[in-house]
Amino acid sequence: MRIEVVNREMVQQFLEVTIGQFLEEKTVLEPDLNLQDAGLDSVKTINLIVQIEKHFNIVFEDEEMLIVNFSTINHIIGIVLGKLEC
């Protein structure tokens, strides 16, 4: 059984690629950029959450499904890394 260590850079790279696919305009995805302002609406955010859960084999609880938790790449990285540490 092979265990892969996931670090901040790996999560950030995944998020940048995945979020970039959801946005209609090419946007430089800075870690603190407000993703809703960049065009990530609620439907796209749900799709992003599904992709994150599948890719990292994690589950977000209902109480974590707040738009503020998915407002920036930095917020998302923190949540993902926190779940992976458990």
C-alpha positions in Angstrom: 0.0 0.0 0.0 1.5 3.3 -1.1 0.7 6.4 1.0 1.2 9.7 -0.7 2.0 12.8 1.3 0.0 15.8 0.3 1.5 19.2 0.9 0.3 22.8 0.5 1.8 23.2 -3.0 0.1 20.1 -4.3 -3.3 21.2 -3.0 -2.8 24.7 -4.4 -1.8 23.4 -7.8 -4.9 21.1 -7.9 -7.1 24.0 -6.9 -5.6 26.5 -9.5 -6.1 24.0 -12.3 -9.6 22.9 -11.3 -10.9 26.4 -10.5 -9.4 27.7 -13.8 -11.5 25.2 -15.6 -14.7 26.6 -14.0 -14.0 30.3 -14.8 -15.0 31.7 -18.1 -12.3 34.3 -18.2 -8.6 33.7 -17.8 -7.8 34.9 -14.3 -4.6 34.9 -12.3 -5.5 32.9 -9.3 -3.8 34.5 -6.4 -4.1 32.6 -3.1 -6.2 35.4 -1.5 -8.3 36.3 -4.5 -12.0 36.3 -3.8 -13.2 33.4 -6.0 -16.8 34.6 -6.1 -15.6 38.0 -7.4 -13.6 36.1 -10.0 -16.7 34.3 -11.3 -17.0 31.2 -9.1 -20.8 31.1 -8.5 -22.6 28.8 -6.1 -23.1 26.0 -8.7 -19.4 26.1 -9.7 -18.5 26.1 -6.0 -20.5 22.9 -5.4 -18.8 21.3 -8.5 -15.4 22.4 -7.0 -16.3 20.8 -3.7 -17.2 17.5 -5.4 -13.9 17.5 -7.3 -11.9 18.2 -4.1 -13.7 15.4 -2.2 -13.0 12.9 -5.1 -9.4 14.0 -5.6 -8.3 14.0 -2.0 -10.8 11.3 -0.8 -12.3 13.5 1.9 -15.8 14.5 2.8 -17.1 18.0 3.8 -19.7 18.0 6.5 -22.8 20.0 6.1 -21.7 22.7 8.6 -18.5 23.2 6.5 -20.5 24.0 3.4 -20.3 27.8 3.9 -19.4 30.0 1.0 -16.8 31.7 3.3 -14.9 28.4 3.6 -14.5 28.4 -0.2 -14.0 32.1 -0.8 -10.2 31.9 -1.5 -7.7 29.3 -2.4 -6.0 29.9 0.9 -9.2 29.1 2.8 -9.7 26.0 0.8 -6.1 24.8 1.3 -6.5 25.2 5.0 -9.6 23.1 5.1 -8.3 20.4 2.9 -5.0 20.1 4.8 -6.9 20.0 8.1 -9.0 17.1 6.9 -6.0 15.2 5.6 -4.3 15.5 9.0 -7.2 13.7 10.7 
